Amino acid sequence: MTLRTPDRHRGRDRSRTLDRSRTLDRDRHPRRRPALLAALAAAAVLLSGCSAADGGHDRSGGTASESRRRSDGGNPAPAAPGGTDRSTDKGEHRGEGEEDGRRDDAPPADYLSTFALDVDTASYGYARRTLADGSLPDPATVRPEEFVNSFRQDYRQPDGNGFSVTVDGARTGSADWSLMRVGLATRSGRGPSERQPAALTFVVDISGSMAEPGRLDLVRRSLDLMTDRLRGDDSVAVVAFSDKAETRLPMTRLDGNRGRVHRVVAGLRPTDSTNVEAGITRGYDTAVEGLRTGATNRVVLLSDALANTGATSADTLLARIDGARRDHGITLFGVGVGSDYGDAFMERLVDKGDGHTVYVSDEEEARRVFCDELPAQVELRARDAKAQVSFDPRNVERFRLIGYDDRRVADDSFRDDSVDGGEVGPGHTVTALYAVRLRPGAAGHVATATVRWLDPGSRAPHEESGRVEAAALTGGGWEQAAPRFQVTAAAAYLASELRERSGGWEPVPGAVGLDRLSEITGRLAARTEDPEVRQLSEAVRQADRLLG
């Protein structure tokens, strides 16, 4: 089954399709690519904030990765099939060695992989909760990229806005197959006192299904945490919805009003059915009425997303969410709760609202989300960010992007800045994992990864690139790689095991089985002393027990 979300942006393929792989013809002649695009500029956007993040360094070494920045170009996208130049209508200049806007050294289009960046983690959080409850998650809710992106990385951080690019890899146990990791990182946020103020509208589900322990009670504790965390010049509003919606608190500055907010939160009690349409509509109306110029304006939806009255399909709400984003710069942050959770419904809403989703199952996770992740999202480091990986046909026989099924972008839309990308805040890392089959005797350049984004203020386009050599992908097995690489691979293998139960999913090459994966993650948990890696190890052990 294919689920498509209507999108006003050309080139963005949001089809929830089966993961694709490409087998490449060694004797295919490279197609040509167009010249560099001139830098574009557009209207300013509103968003600022703070967050803590872990720094790090580039562990790939000289053979694995090297980065470079450009403000108005990079490795030009190749021409369309048949050699048609796909971007000469942009009025770009032609560089040295180019003729008619084309070059002879670009890879064929089939050697490209392009996607919008994604920092969602809800799929992994919900899977972990489901496994802990003694059940297997629905394979349709398993998005491997959200498993991979749920863990801290130690990528080098850039000096300013935008990204650093790290590319590294390791061999798998399958002949000629390697895992290649593309790691992107943004700089940590400024201190809380330095960011612009926030105007947050909390839209809270108080339907009967939220009465289950770990739902509305957890939401109330989370909102109390957030209220105490925000600055006095920040503003909040509270909208509650069940079968209908009402504004419990209009947009109110916190200075001198924290007690009032806490009382409103304490009065949230479960009632009737779930009318998400009413909640979203009233929430956005309240956000627009309380819009603050010069502040970050955001709607925060807290729900199990189990709509059973009003509009129960996301389609009818997408236009309202998209309109508020385009007209007022209001974005959407989704927080999912509950053992029975409408994952696909929430994801589609937030995807349209240029935000991201998280899943919260306990107070520890609530503290992380509301004290760290949500404040980090008050500021943007990059807008409409997309990545494109160009594989060298001389050394690569086949490659496959693990996940990102509904974030794929047409290759020739990489430098089309009207095509929607991802919004990324400070201190974030984004990881994409590829399975790569090298040709026998492969040596030298394997791939170049380029990330393109718009500056949050000026909307000027920027790019950063990193490359990886064959030696980095063939030098050692993934079980002997750096610990954070091992965690990335283990998360992908767990997602693959959970996803392939329904058929139609090609397992990630080199899978070791859940029993062996349990041993590996247990060792990693002890070595890293990271609670999130310990939770991964527990999830693998639970999946192994349930799958037998």
Buried (B, 14 or more C-beta within 10 A) or exposed (E): EEEEBEBEBEBBBBEBBEBEEBEBEEEEEBBBBBBBBEBBEBEEBBBBBBBEBEEBEBBBEEBBBBBEBBEBBBBBBBBBEEEEBBBBEBEBEBEEEBEEBBBEEBBBBBBBBBBBBBBBBBBBBBBBBBBBEEEBBBBEBBBBBBBBBBBBBBBBBBEEBBBBBBBBBBBBEBEBBBBBBBBBBBBBBBEBEEBBBBBBBBBBBBBBBBEBEBBBBBBBBBBBBBBEBBBEEBBBBBBBBBBBBBBBBBBBBBEEBBEEBBEBBEEBEBBBBBBBBBBBBBBBBBBBEBBBEEBBBBBBBBBBBBBBBBBBEBEEBBEBBBBBBEEBBBBBBBBBBBBEBBBBBBBBBBBBBBBBBBBBBEBEBBBBBBBBBBBBBBBBBBBBBBBBBBBBBBBBBBBBBBBBBBBBBBBBBBBBBEBBBBBBBBBBBBBBBBBBBBBEEBEEBBBBBBBBBBBBBBBBBBBBBBBBBBBBBBBEBBBEBBBBBBBBBBBBBBBBBBBBEEEEBBEBBBBBEBEBBBBBBBBBBEEBEBEBBBBBBBBBBBBBEBEE
